Amino acid sequence: MRVDAIVPRMNKALEAARDLGMTVMLCPSDVVDNYVGYPQRERIFALPGVTVPKVYDVTCPPVPDAGGCACDRERCAVNYGWDGMHPDLRIGKHDLMPDTQAEVYAICRQYGLTHLIYVGFHTQVCLLGKPMGLRAMKSAGLQCVLARDMTDAHPGYDPARKFTPDLNTAQVVEHFEKHLASTIHLQDELTRWGKWDSDWIVDPVRIAPWGTQMASPFI
């Protein structure tokens, strides 16, 4: 449901990035095999092979406690349709779908890229642990930044102690600003380039039934 809420904003940002001539990489990660045959994925295999350098030893202290999972543990053990990227996320004709550090680095070499802007879910998991994540690419010498208005952490939810997903996202972003990388407010940057309309409706209100512990996430 939190992905539902941010996808319209991400679509507008990625559309603006494409208009500006930026290279857009979509990284399905654990579900990348579901995109076999997509030209955005197959294009990766035509790139020249590269050796990824180790330029920096990038370390980051443990992120703030996420408070567990936002759903209960029983539900986390079940796959509720996690087999691809959000269906409303628009895939551009010229986008690329890398899955490894070497593939991202090969794209950067091929297109002469020196800077990467990271958007998406789940901030502390993907930026630190994924092979195409911010820490991995920073170690290879790329200048990496996080779009703090286009990301969402992997948090718990405990109203008793006023611990919310938004609070944890803010904590994680602040932690990364201090220990890992700079951040930008991507909407503000796109506004300065004339690529963001303040009248766009990109933050829909989500209405969900309460009291249904095992309700389908597809309602």
C-alpha positions as CSV (number, residue, x, y, z in Angstrom):
1,M,0.0,0.0,0.0
2,R,2.9,2.3,0.6
3,V,4.3,1.5,-2.8
4,D,0.8,2.4,-4.2
5,A,1.1,5.8,-2.7
6,I,4.6,6.7,-4.0
7,V,4.4,5.2,-7.6
8,P,2.5,8.2,-9.1
9,R,5.3,10.6,-7.7
10,M,8.0,8.3,-9.0
11,N,6.4,8.0,-12.5
12,K,6.4,11.8,-12.8
13,A,10.0,12.0,-11.7
14,L,11.2,9.3,-14.0
15,E,9.3,10.8,-16.9
16,A,11.0,14.2,-16.3
17,A,14.4,12.4,-16.0
18,R,13.8,10.8,-19.4
19,D,12.8,14.2,-20.9
20,L,16.1,15.6,-19.6
21,G,18.1,12.9,-21.3
22,M,19.0,11.0,-18.2
23,T,19.5,7.2,-18.3
24,V,16.9,5.4,-16.2
25,M,17.8,2.1,-14.7
26,L,15.0,0.0,-13.1
27,C,16.3,-2.8,-10.8
28,P,13.7,-5.5,-10.1
29,S,16.3,-7.3,-8.0
30,D,14.9,-10.5,-6.5
31,V,12.2,-10.7,-9.3
32,V,14.4,-9.8,-12.3
33,D,13.8,-13.2,-13.9
34,N,10.3,-12.2,-14.5
35,Y,11.6,-9.6,-17.0
36,V,13.5,-12.1,-19.2
37,G,12.7,-11.1,-22.8
38,Y,12.0,-7.5,-22.1
39,P,14.2,-5.3,-24.3
40,Q,15.1,-3.2,-21.3
41,R,16.6,-6.4,-19.7
42,E,18.0,-8.0,-22.8
43,R,19.8,-4.9,-23.8
44,I,22.1,-5.4,-20.8
45,F,23.6,-8.6,-22.2
46,A,24.9,-6.8,-25.3
47,L,27.1,-4.5,-23.2
48,P,30.9,-5.1,-23.2
49,G,32.0,-6.9,-20.1
50,V,33.9,-4.8,-17.5
51,T,35.9,-5.3,-14.4
52,V,34.5,-3.4,-11.5
53,P,37.2,-1.5,-9.6
54,K,37.3,-1.2,-5.8
55,V,37.9,2.6,-5.4
56,Y,36.6,3.2,-1.9
57,D,36.0,1.0,1.2
58,V,32.5,2.2,2.0
59,T,31.2,1.5,5.5
60,C,28.0,2.6,7.2
61,P,27.0,2.0,10.8
62,P,23.8,0.0,11.5
63,V,20.7,1.9,10.5
64,P,18.2,3.0,13.2
65,D,16.0,0.2,14.5
66,A,13.1,-0.3,12.0
67,G,10.8,-1.7,14.7
68,G,10.2,-4.9,12.9
69,C,7.8,-5.3,9.9
70,A,4.7,-3.2,9.3
71,C,2.7,-6.4,9.0
72,D,2.7,-9.2,11.5
73,R,5.3,-12.1,11.3
74,E,2.7,-14.6,10.1
75,R,2.0,-12.6,7.0
76,C,5.6,-11.9,6.3
77,A,6.2,-15.6,5.8
78,V,3.8,-15.7,2.8
79,N,4.4,-14.3,-0.7
80,Y,1.4,-12.1,-1.5
81,G,2.1,-11.7,-5.2
82,W,5.7,-10.4,-4.9
83,D,6.7,-11.4,-8.4
84,G,7.5,-8.1,-10.1
85,M,7.7,-4.3,-9.9
86,H,4.5,-2.4,-9.2
87,P,2.2,-2.8,-12.2
88,D,1.6,1.0,-12.3
89,L,5.3,1.9,-12.5
90,R,5.8,2.9,-16.1
91,I,8.8,1.3,-17.9
92,G,10.3,3.6,-20.6
93,K,11.2,2.3,-24.0
94,H,14.9,3.2,-23.5
95,D,15.1,2.2,-19.8
96,L,17.6,-0.4,-18.7
97,M,17.2,-3.3,-16.2
98,P,20.6,-4.2,-14.6
99,D,20.8,-6.7,-11.8
100,T,24.4,-6.7,-10.6
101,Q,27.1,-4.3,-9.7
102,A,29.0,-5.2,-12.9
103,E,25.9,-4.6,-15.1
104,V,25.4,-1.1,-13.5
105,Y,29.1,-0.3,-13.9
106,A,29.0,-1.5,-17.6
107,I,26.1,0.9,-18.2
108,C,28.0,3.7,-16.6
109,R,31.0,3.0,-18.8
110,Q,29.0,2.7,-21.9
111,Y,27.0,5.9,-21.4
112,G,29.7,7.9,-19.7
113,L,27.8,8.2,-16.4
114,T,29.6,9.5,-13.3
115,H,26.6,10.2,-11.0
116,L,23.7,8.1,-9.9
117,I,20.5,9.3,-8.2
118,Y,18.7,6.6,-6.2
119,V,14.9,6.5,-5.8
120,G,12.6,3.7,-4.6
121,F,12.0,1.1,-1.9
122,H,13.2,-0.1,0.6
123,T,15.8,2.4,1.5
124,Q,18.0,0.7,4.1
125,V,17.7,-2.7,2.5
126,C,18.5,-1.8,-1.1
127,L,21.0,1.0,-0.6
128,L,23.2,-1.2,1.7
129,G,22.6,-4.8,0.7
130,K,21.9,-5.0,-3.0
131,P,24.7,-5.4,-5.6
132,M,23.4,-2.5,-7.6
133,G,22.7,-0.4,-4.4
134,L,24.3,2.9,-3.4
135,R,27.0,1.4,-1.2
136,A,28.2,-1.0,-3.9
137,M,28.3,1.6,-6.6
138,K,29.9,4.2,-4.4
139,S,32.7,1.7,-3.7
140,A,33.3,1.4,-7.5
141,G,33.9,5.2,-7.7
142,L,30.5,6.5,-8.8
143,Q,29.2,9.7,-7.2
144,C,25.9,8.5,-5.6
145,V,23.1,10.5,-4.0
146,L,19.7,9.6,-2.6
147,A,16.5,11.4,-3.6
148,R,15.0,11.8,-0.1
149,D,11.6,12.6,-1.4
150,M,11.4,9.6,-3.6
151,T,12.3,6.8,-1.2
152,D,10.6,4.8,1.6
153,A,12.3,2.7,4.3
154,H,11.3,-0.8,5.4
155,P,9.7,0.0,8.7
156,G,7.5,-1.3,11.5
157,Y,4.4,0.4,12.9
158,D,3.8,0.9,16.6
159,P,1.2,3.6,17.3
160,A,1.7,3.0,21.1
161,R,5.2,4.6,20.9
162,K,4.3,6.8,17.9
163,F,6.6,4.9,15.7
164,T,5.5,5.2,12.1
165,P,6.9,4.3,8.6
166,D,7.3,8.0,7.8
167,L,9.3,8.5,11.0
168,N,11.6,5.6,10.3
169,T,12.1,6.8,6.7
170,A,13.2,10.2,8.0
171,Q,15.5,8.5,10.5
172,V,17.1,6.3,7.8
173,V,17.6,9.2,5.4
174,E,19.2,11.3,8.2
175,H,21.5,8.4,9.0
176,F,22.6,7.9,5.4
177,E,23.2,11.7,5.1
178,K,25.5,11.4,8.0
179,H,27.4,8.2,7.2
180,L,26.9,7.2,3.5
181,A,25.9,9.8,0.9
182,S,24.4,13.2,0.2
183,T,20.7,13.6,-0.6
184,I,18.7,15.8,-2.8
185,H,15.0,16.8,-3.0
186,L,14.3,15.6,-6.5
187,Q,11.0,17.4,-6.9
188,D,12.7,20.7,-6.1
189,E,15.5,20.0,-8.6
190,L,13.1,19.1,-11.4
191,T,11.1,22.2,-10.6
192,R,14.2,24.3,-11.2
193,W,14.6,22.6,-14.6
194,G,10.9,23.4,-15.4
195,K,10.1,19.7,-15.4
196,W,7.7,19.6,-12.4
197,D,4.2,21.0,-12.3
198,S,3.0,21.9,-8.8
199,D,-0.6,21.2,-9.9
200,W,0.1,17.5,-10.5
201,I,-1.8,15.2,-8.2
202,V,1.0,12.7,-7.2
203,D,0.1,11.9,-3.6
204,P,-3.2,10.0,-3.6
205,V,-5.2,9.5,-0.4
206,R,-5.3,5.8,0.5
207,I,-8.5,4.4,2.1
208,A,-8.3,0.9,3.5
209,P,-10.7,-1.2,5.6
210,W,-9.7,-1.6,9.2
211,G,-10.1,-4.7,11.4
212,T,-9.2,-7.1,8.6
213,Q,-5.9,-8.6,9.7
214,M,-5.5,-10.9,6.7
215,A,-7.1,-8.7,4.1
216,S,-5.7,-9.0,0.6
217,P,-3.2,-6.3,-0.4
218,F,-4.9,-6.2,-3.8
219,I,-8.2,-4.8,-2.5
